[in-house]
Amino acid sequence: MQKKWFKLLSWITLILAIIVAVFTSSNSFAYWLQILGDEKDINVEVSIGEWINTVKVIVDTNQSDDFESYYIEIELGESIGQDAYDDLPANPNPRTFTGVDHSAYTFDNWYLEDGTIFSPSMSITKNTVIYPSWETALFNYNKASTHYNIAKPASVTYSGDLYIPGWRYKGLEINSVSGMSYLDVDALAIGDGIKSMPYQAFRGTQASSLYLGEGLVTIGSQAFLDAPITGSLTLPSTLVTIDSHAFKGSSFDGTLDLTNATNLVTIGVSSFENVKFIGDLYIGPNVETIGQLAFSSGLFDGTLDLTEAVNLRIIGNQAFNKTLFIGEVYIGSKVEEIRYGAFNSTKITTLNLEDASSLISIGSVAFQNTPLETLIMPINSSLEVISAQSFQNTNLSGYLIIPSTVHTINGVSFSGTKITEFYIPISVTTITGNMFPSNKATIRYEGSSVPPGWAANWNSHNHTVIFDAEP
């Protein structure tokens, strides 16, 4: 009992020592405590680093490149005073970027992040950032509760390069930009810091290029619908959601770079449909859904890289339909559905399902009319349904083993291929029509007789059938 009380008293002493050290002017201390263990002594050293009773007023430089970052260090609870305030950069220009006309901006004041004007007499109790702010007639700043939204004034006509600033206005962040549809400009840049592009924000806007800044989280539905914007497009690392029809019908003719968009989760329905991007396409690690017609009819003529799309679950209807992707497509372990026509009429030659352990269904015409030569089935399969015409008119040949988890194969799923031998496990209880090619093939079936769920015309080409077969 005495030993326990001694330990408790020792810990209380240690805690009190720390409290005393923190609230005194000493810079550091070391406290040695000996605790009596069950069988041996234990030495514990507790060292508190330098106690700083000062705070910093940080002069923000993300808004301007007229001065280098610096801070003013003061005692806790003190103000910076008039002299330090007078030494702040005088009338700084906003940050330089293509399309920024400094003459269109007038320096207003220094602000705190809550929108309060900074004063030299303010008592500072924590590290504090102050932000420069400017007034301009180029944009309307509409205040919400904790941020501003930017819109185009009705009386303003833009020409040449256009930069829409994302720097803070009166200390508050810029949440969105809207009302910019059907502009006619040269280079269009959406500044760092702007968080969202709402519905039809830039619909029909014409530009020679588009820059989307860091900080952007959401590109809303139809934000750039039918926008005659050319060149390539790079999406920022902060982007999470691309809503439906976001870029559908726009005129990009370069590459689409998603390499930095590692936080992207959703690629919405028809988001890039009929956009003539070329080259390769990389899909990142956090994408969960690729929506219906997302990239359909694009001119991508390189490879589709899904190797790092480790959270991808759904590849939507006709998601990559009529693109020109070549080579191998790898499907990861979390993909559950490859839906109707997902890769129909592409140029891919290899489908690698080896790690696709969650894949349940392959939709109708999913790989129809592709030059597919190699199909690697899942090792640890969950595949249940191979739908109608899913591999029709491909270049598959040789021997194909259907996984033992499949229970349904719909009609003409492998017609028009050159496969010469199939292995059908006893798990397949339903075949809705003649799934096999017209060329002579051997059907190896694990069961002893044809199941009642197989259609009457399941073997209309009179292929050789071997019952009680093994793979």
ABEGO torsion letter per residue (X at the ends): XAAAAAAAAAAAAAAAAAAAAAABABABBBBBBBBBBAABBBBBBBBBBBBBABBBBBBBAAABAABBBBBBBBBBGBBAEAAAAAABBBGBBBBBBBGBBAAABBBABBBBAAGBBBBAABBBABBBBBBBBBBBAABBBBBBAABBBBBBBAABBBBEBBBBBABBBGGBBBABBBGABGBBBBBBBBBBGBABBBBGAABGBBBABBBBBBGBABBBBGAABGBBBBEBBBBBAABABBBBGAABGBABABBBBAAABAABABBBBGAABGBABBEBBBBBAABABBBBGAABGBABABBBBAAABAABABBBBGAABGBABBEBBBBBAABABBBBGAABGBABABBBAAABAABABBBBGAABGBABABBBBBABBABABBBBGAABGBABBEBBBBBAABABBBBGAABGBABABBBBBAABABBABBABBABBBBBBBABABBBAABBAAABAAGBBBBBGBBX
